[in-house]
Amino acid sequence: MIKIIVGTNRKNSLSHKLALIYQNSLKNLNTDAEILDLKDLPHDFLFSALYENNGKNPGFNDFHNKVKEGSKFVFIVPEYNGSFPGILKAFIDGMTYPNAFRNKKCALVGLSSGIGGGGIALSHLTDIFHYLGMHVLAFKPKLAKIEDSLSDNLLTNRLYMELLQTQAEMLIDF
Ligand SMILES: Cc1cc2nc3c(=O)[nH]c(=O)nc-3n(C[C@H](O)[C@H](O)[C@H](O)COP(=O)(O)O)c2cc1C
């Protein structure tokens, strides 16, 4: 079961919409995927689940266990201030080092309001995952000006849809 991680805790995020679209693409390829949305993290996790408190917050443990049991991941990563969201780094910092991600595989999707499509955010995240020993699929779609390409829950930009579809196929074979 592939885990799709929504890389922000913003309510009604476009990242969540993309996660649903991605999950559907995988379903069409006969592959099950579960969405983990960082907005569902316990609101106090920064001060109750990290470092010396590791393992003490049941809500965070549920997320942690799902990461530990997973072997392939998709990260939907919005560009915030020229990088990926801080909550995603804090979430990664709460995982057991180095085993939660080591020798696992992931695919990254970037999105932004501007013209970057989260390219720099994906580079930053790739550095971290390589440091942790996780293999990152080299094909990383960057969905720029995302608001122009999403209508309700549909990705209306045909190129973007093809990029996600191609990546989903590559991730299955990765
Ligand atoms: C805190 C914050 C910082 C942002 N910084 C950038 C940025 O540096 N470049 C950019 O193009 N868009 C930026 N945006 C816009 C987001 O990239 C855009 O709204 C996002 O891709 C949508 O993701 P979301 O709905 O999943 O949060 C920012 C948005 C937020 C909330």
The ligand as an ORCA input file, in Angstrom:
! r2SCAN-3c Opt
* xyz 0 1
  C       3.154     30.228      3.994
  C       3.069     30.221      2.496
  C       4.180     30.529      1.749
  C       4.134     30.511      0.354
  N       5.251     30.777     -0.377
  C       5.223     30.652     -1.712
  C       6.412     30.804     -2.474
  O       7.497     31.005     -1.954
  N       6.322     30.706     -3.821
  C       5.136     30.444     -4.458
  O       5.126     30.357     -5.685
  N       3.993     30.264     -3.760
  C       4.022     30.361     -2.395
  N       2.877     30.143     -1.678
  C       1.667     29.732     -2.372
  C       1.610     28.219     -2.422
  O       2.710     27.660     -3.099
  C       0.341     27.732     -3.056
  O      -0.752     28.340     -2.425
  C       0.357     26.269     -2.860
  O       1.017     25.616     -3.872
  C      -0.960     25.699     -2.597
  O      -0.677     24.710     -1.701
  P      -1.648     24.353     -0.520
  O      -3.046     24.764     -0.907
  O      -1.497     22.875     -0.488
  O      -1.177     25.050      0.700
  C       2.905     30.176     -0.302
  C       1.779     29.866      0.474
  C       1.848     29.856      1.850
  C       0.618     29.460      2.656
*
